[in-house]
């Protein structure tokens, strides 16, 4: 009996794919290449998804030095953070037993969590290198600086927090900073008006 012909078994020139729009091995039909779409589990994604920002920190403190830190979390905290249930408004970092802990950072209990759901305001350990940790603890103890979280975000699938070494602004400092912002805004508006 004769061989049955499939739709790809047509005669073609050697070294050519059955379909020119699909690359493949010579003489064999190729498979379409799937371009990498950024998905929720894409670990190589360089973008950051900001979950929460602490805008009050920029207003109340003079931010001197910033650092990215990891967090020790439980699974329901990560899921709740992914859903955007984080508030950093009154949070700060404190030293406990030679480690830095994020205090008063509110992560909502996960809506689909069981009886083992997390506490919303529990202390969370910050993950820093030993060198950075020693340096920052020294500055906190000696000079009276505070560590405040600036923002919390996902980076390569991991939840990170940007913390800053800060010095509290006094009331007149805040007023002066607000006055400078107003003057800068007026100057920019005037320049924009002149360029029209």
Backbone bond lengths (Angstrom), bond angles and torsions (degrees), N, CA, C in turn:
res aa  C-N    CA-C-N  psi(-1)  N-CA   C-N-CA  omega(-1)  CA-C   N-CA-C  phi
1 X - - - 1.443 - - 1.511 109.91 -
2 X 1.308 114.68 156.50 1.463 120.34 -179.20 1.525 111.82 -85.11
3 X 1.324 113.89 160.23 1.458 119.30 178.93 1.529 109.70 -77.93
4 X 1.326 115.27 143.01 1.451 119.50 174.86 1.511 108.38 -82.57
5 X 1.301 114.75 142.62 1.461 119.09 179.23 1.529 109.67 -98.67
6 X 1.326 116.16 131.50 1.469 120.12 173.04 1.515 108.06 -91.91
7 X 1.290 117.23 174.07 1.455 118.45 -176.48 1.535 111.71 -71.03
8 X 1.354 118.47 -19.06 1.452 120.47 177.38 1.535 112.58 -96.01
9 X 1.301 117.33 -5.81 1.454 120.10 -176.05 1.526 112.04 -87.77
10 X 1.322 117.80 16.68 1.466 120.25 178.16 1.520 108.72 -67.27
11 X 1.281 114.56 155.88 1.458 117.93 -179.98 1.524 108.85 -72.44
12 X 1.339 114.28 140.76 1.455 120.08 179.72 1.523 108.39 -148.49
13 X 1.294 113.87 168.03 1.461 118.81 -179.47 1.523 108.90 -70.61
14 X 1.341 117.94 145.11 1.461 120.01 179.52 1.535 110.72 -61.66
15 X 1.347 115.75 139.83 1.456 120.65 178.80 1.517 113.49 87.05
16 X 1.299 117.63 2.79 1.455 121.04 -179.73 1.519 109.22 -106.41
17 X 1.301 116.40 146.25 1.453 121.87 176.34 1.515 108.67 -80.12
18 X 1.322 116.48 156.94 1.455 121.01 179.68 1.523 110.30 -64.29
19 X 1.312 116.78 -35.88 1.461 120.03 178.98 1.515 108.34 -122.85
20 X 1.306 117.16 121.91 1.461 119.67 -175.61 1.533 113.37 -65.80
21 X 1.317 118.38 -22.94 1.458 119.74 -179.15 1.527 112.56 -81.06
22 X 1.343 117.10 -9.66 1.457 120.79 179.04 1.518 109.83 -119.27
23 X 1.323 117.38 114.64 1.459 118.62 178.60 1.519 110.82 -71.46
24 X 1.285 116.65 148.33 1.462 120.11 179.55 1.506 110.22 -165.90
25 X 1.322 115.81 -171.73 1.453 120.01 177.82 1.522 108.56 -72.81
26 X 1.317 116.24 148.70 1.464 118.00 179.51 1.520 111.47 -58.56
27 X 1.314 115.58 131.97 1.446 120.58 176.65 1.514 114.38 85.15
28 X 1.347 118.16 -5.70 1.458 121.10 -179.81 1.519 108.57 -126.22
29 X 1.315 114.90 147.33 1.458 116.35 177.72 1.516 110.64 -66.31
30 X 1.325 116.35 138.42 1.461 120.43 -177.78 1.511 111.94 -90.28
31 X 1.320 114.36 162.89 1.454 120.32 176.32 1.521 107.68 -103.89
32 X 1.294 115.17 143.89 1.461 116.75 -178.67 1.525 110.77 -66.43
33 X 1.329 115.44 139.87 1.456 119.57 176.56 1.513 108.90 -78.49
34 X 1.325 115.85 134.33 1.454 119.35 179.73 1.521 108.22 -96.93
35 X 1.309 116.55 110.83 1.458 117.42 179.22 1.519 109.85 -65.42
36 X 1.324 116.10 143.91 1.459 120.59 -177.58 1.509 111.60 -69.17
37 X 1.299 116.05 110.96 1.456 120.69 176.47 1.523 108.00 -92.22
38 X 1.328 117.23 135.46 1.460 117.54 177.44 1.514 109.84 -68.87
39 X 1.303 115.92 120.77 1.456 121.22 -178.93 1.512 110.24 -117.45
40 X 1.318 116.71 -176.00 1.459 119.40 -177.33 1.524 112.11 -71.56
41 X 1.325 118.32 -21.11 1.464 120.94 -179.68 1.522 112.86 -105.45
42 X 1.327 117.42 15.69 1.455 120.97 -177.77 1.524 109.17 -76.32
43 X 1.323 117.99 104.69 1.457 122.80 -176.65 1.528 112.21 -76.25
44 X 1.331 118.63 -20.17 1.449 120.94 -178.15 1.514 112.62 -91.48
45 X 1.310 117.90 4.25 1.450 122.08 -179.14 1.528 108.47 -70.39
46 X 1.332 117.39 123.72 1.460 122.26 -176.34 1.520 112.27 -83.84
47 X 1.308 118.58 -13.57 1.454 120.51 -176.36 1.528 110.72 -73.73
48 X 1.318 114.33 157.94 1.449 121.05 179.13 1.518 108.77 -116.34
49 X 1.310 116.51 133.26 1.459 121.24 176.58 1.524 107.16 -102.78
50 X 1.326 116.28 107.86 1.461 121.03 -177.94 1.519 108.78 -74.64
51 X 1.335 115.50 128.03 1.455 122.20 -178.03 1.530 110.32 -97.59
52 X 1.342 116.85 -40.90 1.463 121.15 -179.18 1.516 109.86 -152.48
53 X 1.340 115.24 149.12 1.460 121.52 176.49 1.517 109.04 -127.85
54 X 1.315 115.93 148.18 1.454 121.82 177.92 1.523 107.69 -109.89
55 X 1.322 116.44 85.68 1.467 120.45 -176.56 1.513 111.54 -71.83
56 X 1.317 116.84 -29.10 1.466 120.71 179.59 1.530 111.43 -64.12
57 X 1.315 117.39 -28.30 1.464 120.66 -178.67 1.523 110.67 -62.16
58 X 1.324 117.05 -39.86 1.468 120.15 179.15 1.524 110.90 -67.64
59 X 1.324 116.12 -29.11 1.459 120.65 -179.07 1.530 111.63 -80.40
60 X 1.331 117.11 -41.68 1.460 121.74 -173.90 1.523 114.59 -89.07
61 X 1.334 117.49 -18.16 1.461 120.47 -175.06 1.517 111.36 -129.27
62 X 1.316 114.34 153.91 1.458 121.75 170.00 1.525 105.74 -94.24
63 X 1.322 116.75 111.61 1.467 121.18 -174.66 1.524 109.18 -84.84
64 X 1.328 116.75 119.68 1.453 121.61 -173.98 1.523 113.44 -98.78
65 X 1.322 117.01 -43.28 1.460 121.14 -174.44 1.529 108.38 -144.94
66 X 1.325 116.98 137.74 1.470 121.12 -178.12 1.518 110.75 -116.39
67 X 1.332 114.96 154.60 1.450 120.63 -177.84 1.523 109.24 -154.42
68 X 1.332 116.37 144.99 1.461 121.16 175.65 1.517 108.47 -95.50
69 X 1.329 115.53 132.64 1.469 120.32 -178.91 1.518 109.78 -131.71
70 X 1.316 115.48 148.59 1.455 120.90 172.74 1.519 109.40 -86.06
71 X 1.320 116.23 171.98 1.460 121.59 -179.00 1.521 109.98 -131.01
72 X 1.337 116.54 145.16 1.461 121.01 171.93 1.526 106.06 -92.58
73 X 1.324 116.05 112.82 1.459 121.83 -174.54 1.520 111.10 -129.14
74 X 1.318 115.88 164.85 1.459 121.51 170.41 1.524 107.49 -101.73
75 X 1.313 116.67 165.14 1.466 121.37 -172.58 1.513 114.93 -59.23
76 X 1.341 117.39 -38.80 1.461 118.82 -178.44 1.525 111.29 -68.80
77 X 1.332 117.70 -27.98 1.465 120.47 177.05 1.519 110.87 -67.59
78 X 1.326 116.98 -40.34 1.459 121.14 179.55 1.525 109.96 -65.36
79 X 1.334 116.72 -43.66 1.463 120.46 -179.72 1.519 111.29 -64.67
80 X 1.324 116.81 -40.71 1.456 120.75 178.58 1.532 110.76 -67.12
81 X 1.335 117.47 -38.49 1.469 121.29 177.73 1.517 110.68 -65.53
82 X 1.326 116.88 -38.07 1.466 120.68 177.57 1.526 111.20 -62.41
83 X 1.329 115.38 -32.33 1.468 120.83 178.62 1.530 111.40 -81.61
84 X 1.330 117.90 -4.28 1.459 121.71 176.74 1.514 114.31 89.72
85 X 1.308 118.80 20.60 1.460 121.72 -177.94 1.506 114.10 -91.79
86 X 1.348 118.41 50.95 1.463 121.90 -177.18 1.527 109.20 -124.38
87 X 1.338 115.95 139.80 1.457 121.69 175.79 1.521 108.26 -135.13
88 X 1.333 116.86 122.48 1.463 122.16 -178.29 1.525 112.73 -106.11
89 X 1.321 117.75 14.12 1.460 121.88 -169.61 1.524 114.23 -53.06
90 X 1.314 119.95 -55.83 1.462 122.35 -175.79 1.523 112.27 -106.58
91 X 1.311 117.73 22.07 1.465 120.24 -174.33 1.526 111.53 -86.43
92 X 1.316 114.89 158.38 1.456 123.59 179.21 1.520 107.76 -156.52
93 X 1.321 116.73 172.63 1.464 120.86 176.68 1.528 108.63 -114.90
94 X 1.323 116.39 139.46 1.459 121.74 -179.06 1.523 109.57 -130.01
95 X 1.329 115.13 154.57 1.464 121.69 179.65 1.522 108.43 -90.56
96 X 1.342 115.19 128.86 1.472 122.02 175.76 1.523 107.93 -139.06
97 X 1.299 116.15 114.65 1.464 120.49 176.44 1.524 113.18 60.04
98 X 1.303 117.97 38.90 1.460 121.26 178.55 1.516 114.53 76.98
99 X 1.319 117.85 12.51 1.469 122.83 178.31 1.522 109.04 -126.49
100 X 1.325 116.41 156.14 1.462 120.92 175.39 1.523 109.21 -97.53
101 X 1.327 116.61 133.70 1.451 122.41 178.90 1.519 109.41 -123.52
102 X 1.313 115.86 138.75 1.457 122.15 175.42 1.525 107.58 -83.80
103 X 1.330 116.43 119.56 1.458 122.18 -175.32 1.530 109.62 -110.27
104 X 1.327 115.99 147.90 1.461 123.94 174.15 1.526 114.41 60.40
105 X 1.321 118.50 19.15 1.466 121.39 173.20 1.522 106.85 -82.89
106 X 1.314 116.54 118.24 1.462 121.09 -174.56 1.522 110.40 -89.79
107 X 1.331 116.16 114.51 1.464 122.33 172.11 1.521 106.11 -114.73
108 X 1.326 116.35 114.83 1.461 121.05 -176.77 1.526 111.35 -53.87
109 X 1.330 117.48 144.53 1.468 118.95 171.89 1.533 109.01 -61.41
110 X 1.318 115.84 141.94 1.468 120.75 -176.49 1.526 109.61 -67.12
111 X 1.329 116.38 133.36 1.463 121.31 -173.81 1.533 112.35 -64.41
112 X 1.339 117.89 -30.93 1.460 120.96 -179.22 1.530 111.74 -103.70
113 X 1.332 116.94 17.75 1.454 121.21 -178.88 1.522 111.48 -75.73
114 X 1.318 115.27 160.57 1.464 120.74 -179.79 1.523 108.96 -96.21
115 X 1.310 116.37 -158.15 1.462 121.41 177.91 1.532 111.85 -65.88
116 X 1.333 117.43 -15.06 1.466 121.15 179.28 1.528 111.66 -95.68
117 X 1.316 117.34 26.98 1.456 121.83 177.28 1.529 109.19 -67.09
118 X 1.312 117.59 156.03 1.464 122.16 -175.34 1.529 111.91 -81.95
119 X 1.328 115.56 162.71 1.460 121.64 172.37 1.521 107.72 -80.23
120 X 1.312 116.85 141.12 1.471 120.85 -174.09 1.526 112.83 -67.55
121 X 1.328 118.73 -37.00 1.466 121.48 -173.11 1.525 113.43 -112.34
122 X 1.311 118.31 24.13 1.460 119.70 -176.60 1.541 110.60 -68.74
123 X 1.349 118.25 152.08 1.470 120.78 176.01 1.530 110.13 -68.16
124 X 1.333 116.24 137.94 1.465 121.11 -179.30 1.527 109.34 -123.24
125 X 1.322 115.88 129.20 1.463 121.24 -176.58 1.525 110.29 -71.26
126 X 1.338 116.27 134.80 1.462 122.10 175.14 1.520 109.12 -92.30
127 X 1.305 116.51 135.81 1.462 121.97 -178.74 1.523 109.56 -99.63
128 X 1.327 115.42 110.08 1.463 122.79 178.98 1.523 108.47 -129.96
129 X 1.322 116.08 161.43 1.459 118.52 175.49 1.531 108.32 -71.35
130 X 1.325 117.16 156.83 1.462 121.43 -177.03 1.521 112.05 -59.23
131 X 1.327 115.34 -40.15 1.464 120.15 -178.17 1.533 110.75 -64.04
132 X 1.339 116.08 -48.13 1.461 120.48 179.61 1.524 110.86 -63.45
133 X 1.320 115.80 -41.76 1.451 121.01 -178.99 1.525 111.12 -61.59
134 X 1.331 118.25 -46.99 1.464 122.07 179.60 1.525 111.09 -62.21
135 X 1.337 115.82 -42.70 1.468 120.54 -178.29 1.526 110.87 -63.97
136 X 1.318 116.24 -45.18 1.462 119.86 -178.14 1.528 111.68 -70.52
137 X 1.320 118.47 -39.46 1.463 120.70 178.12 1.528 109.76 -63.26
138 X 1.335 116.95 -38.61 1.469 120.48 176.08 1.518 111.84 -61.13
139 X 1.326 117.32 -43.31 1.465 120.25 179.82 1.528 111.33 -68.14
140 X 1.333 116.53 -36.55 1.468 119.67 179.64 1.527 109.93 -65.54
141 X 1.338 116.97 -44.17 1.463 121.21 -176.92 1.521 112.51 -73.33
142 X 1.332 118.47 -41.75 1.453 121.73 -175.20 1.528 112.57 -78.41
143 X 1.316 117.26 -50.56 1.461 120.34 -169.73 1.522 114.03 -101.77
144 X 1.313 117.05 -2.60 1.455 118.82 177.24 1.515 115.26 73.73
145 X 1.316 117.16 29.23 1.458 120.57 176.17 1.528 109.88 -76.91
146 X 1.318 115.01 164.09 1.462 122.20 176.35 1.517 108.13 -118.52
147 X 1.315 117.53 150.77 1.463 121.71 174.11 1.524 107.26 -109.23
148 X 1.338 115.77 120.24 1.464 120.64 -179.41 1.528 109.35 -122.18
149 X 1.328 117.42 142.20 1.465 119.56 174.95 1.531 109.94 -78.13
150 X 1.323 116.01 138.29 1.461 121.55 -179.85 1.524 110.20 -97.16
151 X 1.323 115.89 -47.19 1.466 119.77 179.89 1.514 109.44 -155.19
152 X 1.332 115.06 157.88 1.457 122.30 176.20 1.516 106.82 -122.61
153 X 1.343 116.88 135.05 1.462 120.43 -174.13 1.516 110.36 -153.48
154 X 1.346 114.30 160.34 1.463 121.21 173.96 1.515 108.38 -94.80
155 X 1.319 115.76 130.79 1.464 121.58 177.42 1.522 107.26 -133.67
156 X 1.321 116.46 117.42 1.467 122.70 -176.92 1.532 111.17 54.86
157 X 1.307 116.48 38.65 1.459 121.12 176.85 1.512 115.46 82.72
158 X 1.332 118.23 -2.98 1.467 121.93 -179.93 1.524 109.47 -108.77
159 X 1.331 116.21 142.76 1.454 120.87 178.31 1.521 108.80 -82.98
160 X 1.318 116.24 124.01 1.471 122.99 -179.24 1.518 108.62 -121.08
161 X 1.319 115.50 158.70 1.458 120.76 174.57 1.524 107.55 -131.06
162 X 1.328 115.78 135.04 1.463 120.63 175.58 1.512 106.82 -94.83
163 X 1.325 116.45 118.69 1.458 121.45 -179.84 1.513 108.93 -111.53
164 X 1.331 115.28 154.43 1.467 120.26 -178.69 1.518 109.79 -131.95
165 X 1.319 114.71 141.22 1.459 121.85 171.38 1.518 105.29 -79.83
166 X 1.320 117.56 122.35 1.456 119.96 -169.80 1.517 112.22 -133.66
167 X 1.329 114.09 154.71 1.454 122.26 173.56 1.519 106.46 -119.95
168 X 1.317 117.05 131.87 1.464 120.91 -177.31 1.518 111.98 -64.71
169 X 1.332 116.03 137.92 1.465 120.67 175.72 1.516 108.95 -85.70
170 X 1.331 115.60 142.64 1.457 119.59 173.53 1.525 108.05 -84.30
171 X 1.308 116.12 169.67 1.460 120.51 -175.42 1.522 111.58 -59.87
172 X 1.345 117.30 -43.26 1.464 118.67 -179.43 1.534 111.15 -68.13
173 X 1.340 117.77 -30.20 1.469 120.64 175.62 1.529 110.29 -64.69
174 X 1.332 116.08 -42.02 1.462 119.96 179.77 1.521 111.04 -65.33
175 X 1.331 115.24 -40.84 1.465 118.82 178.52 1.516 110.84 -64.10
176 X 1.335 116.49 -41.88 1.471 120.25 179.88 1.528 110.35 -64.17
177 X 1.340 116.68 -41.09 1.467 119.82 179.18 1.527 110.31 -65.04
178 X 1.334 117.47 -39.91 1.470 120.34 178.25 1.519 110.68 -65.37
179 X 1.328 116.75 -38.98 1.466 120.88 178.88 1.531 110.71 -64.57
180 X 1.344 116.65 -41.95 1.473 120.60 177.66 1.526 111.24 -62.96
181 X 1.322 117.19 -40.75 1.469 120.49 177.83 1.520 111.17 -63.05
182 X 1.349 116.16 -41.84 1.464 119.64 179.15 1.521 111.55 -64.02
183 X 1.324 116.37 -42.59 1.470 120.43 179.10 1.522 109.99 -63.36
184 X 1.326 117.36 -45.07 1.468 121.74 179.16 1.530 110.98 -61.21
185 X 1.321 116.73 -41.64 1.462 121.23 178.85 1.534 110.81 -63.79
186 X 1.357 116.50 -41.41 1.467 120.26 178.67 1.519 111.51 -65.47
187 X 1.331 116.74 -40.57 1.473 120.76 178.44 1.523 110.52 -63.12
188 X 1.327 116.82 -44.67 1.463 120.53 179.41 1.529 111.27 -63.07
189 X 1.322 116.52 -39.91 1.470 119.96 178.79 1.514 110.57 -65.74
190 X 1.329 117.37 -40.10 1.470 121.69 179.28 1.525 110.61 -65.08
191 X 1.341 116.81 -42.85 1.467 120.45 178.20 1.524 111.34 -63.94
192 X 1.292 116.12 -39.46 1.461 120.60 179.20 1.528 110.11 -65.54
193 X 1.334 116.01 -39.18 1.476 120.99 179.78 1.524 110.45 -66.13
194 X 1.341 117.70 -40.08 1.481 122.07 -179.49 1.537 111.60 -67.70
195 X 1.333 116.38 -34.37 1.474 119.97 -176.44 1.517 112.88 -77.81
196 X 1.302 118.97 -4.08 1.468 120.74 -179.76 1.471 112.17 -74.66
